[in-house]
């Protein structure tokens, strides 16, 4: 029997099923929302029935008729990906592929410098960038990623290896009224249009530690799931945000953004390398994590 759907249809079905959102699925697949909607509509047309239904509390969920199809796609896609990587290793001399992502932030400005410095140490290892969003431990569990550099204190079944201490800072455009401050209190965001990348505040970040205890709230809030997009909107003067200084360093260093400390003491932010609990000490992803730690210890600057 010839399959009515193609690989990109199944990739889309898995992404929508995982995220519960066409918007989030588009971000994971690096395509437009309209492309995701078109793929779903085409798949439904080919199959002759609806694949998803929208539920107010849970987002896009598979219909009863489509549940088995979604589950089969979930099982098949990782197997196909592993088979592709095995073939690439055999054909190209690569001994292993490590899928690496950044939790919460889309920032890879440091990667080229690290890869160049550690090229001999990581010989025959191929780094593959993946999107993990705000659920790094879940992406490890479902096999999307092998290694995640994550801020804060990720919760769930994983092994965390400390990397470096960062800081959460208020970012503004250079000509914003708060840009010249040495530090700000939480009340300063009360009159601002605020950008954030997650719909639910993550524990251990600015809302829990800085904004909520003061009993204040930004005037308006916009959710943009890509932190690079937030940086561009803030640089253009459309609002402010509180984000990782390291993640925003490409904009801060060229003075497209100003960074202001949150409170006199600041808000420290720990970064860790996360791997699955069952990862062996000599596994390729642990080798990459150890190489990053060594690079940082020898003066490697993740802001560059």
Secondary structure, DSSP 4 states (H G I P E B T S, - for coil): ---SS-HHHHHHHHHHHHHS-HHHHHHHHTS-HHHHHHHHHHHHHHHTS--EEEETTTEEEE-TTTHHHHHHHHHHHHHHHHHHHHHHHHHH---EEEEEEESS----TTHHHHHHHTTTTTTTEEEEE---TT-HHHHHHTTS-SEEEEES---SS-EEEEEEEEEEEEEE-TTSTTTT-SEE-GGGGTTSEEEES-SSPPTTSHIIIIIGGGT---SEEEE-S-HHHHHHHHHTTS-BEEEEHHHHHHHHHTTSSEEEEESSS-EEEEEEEEE-TT--TTSHHHHHHHHHHHHHHTT--TT-
